[in-house]
Amino acid sequence: MTELDQVIATAYASEGGREDVNKVYLTLLRASLFLPVKKEKSAEEGEPFHPLFAKMDNNYFMLTFDTMERLTDWAGDQLANIDYVELLG
């Protein structure tokens, strides 16, 4: 369990207590987050990368992981087909 997991669990357990929720945001701001992106770079609109999205119930979500291990576990045998960027809070 990562530090982020711990503070999220505490915030849920406190039913959204202000101090506990604030700790989630502060932990996110200090964390490195790993965002899966398309491996091939395109020159379209000068964007440095294109994030991968998950679609669930006709809603799109941008994926992010708080450890490389979680990113690689999610990617599984497709890891060689994607790239990632590391974002700092």
N, C-alpha and C positions, 0 to 999 in steps of 0.2 A: 504494500500500500504506500503510495507516494504521499508527500506532504499535502499536495492538492486534494488527493482522495480523502485524507484525514479531515481537512478543514471543511470539505463539502459534507462529509458524513456528520460532522459536528453541527453544521448549520441546519441540516435536515432534522437531526435529533432535537435541536432547540426550537424547531418549528419556525425557522426564519428569524431567530433573535438577531437584532441589529449588529451587535458586536461580532457574532459568529459569521454573519453574512459579510461584514466588512473584512474579516480575515480571509474569506474566499477571494474577494477582489484584490486585496493586497498580495496574496499568494500568487494569483494570476499575473499581477504586474511584475513580480520578481522572477517568474518562471520562464524557462525556455520552452517554446511550443514548436512542434514539428508539423508542418502543413504539407500534405502530399500534393504534388503538382504534376502536370503533364511533362513527360520527359523531353519531348521535342519542343524546341523554342521556335516561336513564329515572330515575324516582324510586324504582325498586325497591331496597329495602334501603339507600338512602342512599349507594350507591357513586358516587364521583366520575367513574368511567369504566369501560368494559368492554373489556378487551383482546381483540384478534383472535387466534385460534389457528390453527395449521396442523395438519392431520391426515395422518400418514404411517404406514402399516402398523398402523392401529388405535391409534396413540399420538398424543396431542395435545401440541403444543409452542407455547409462547408466543414470539412473534416479537419480536426486538429488533435494532436496527441501530446501528452506531457512527457513522454519518454520515447527514445528511438526504439526501444524494445516493443512498445505498444504499436508504433507505426509499422515495424517489420512484422509483428504478429498479424496485424490487420491486413497487410499487403500479401502475406503468404507467398505463394509461388509466383506472384505478379510483381514482386519487388524490383526485378530487373527492368520492368516496363514503366516504372514511374521514377520520379525524382522527388525531392522535398526541399523546402526552405525552412530555416530555423528563424523563428521570430522571438525577439526578446521583449518582455513586458515593458 
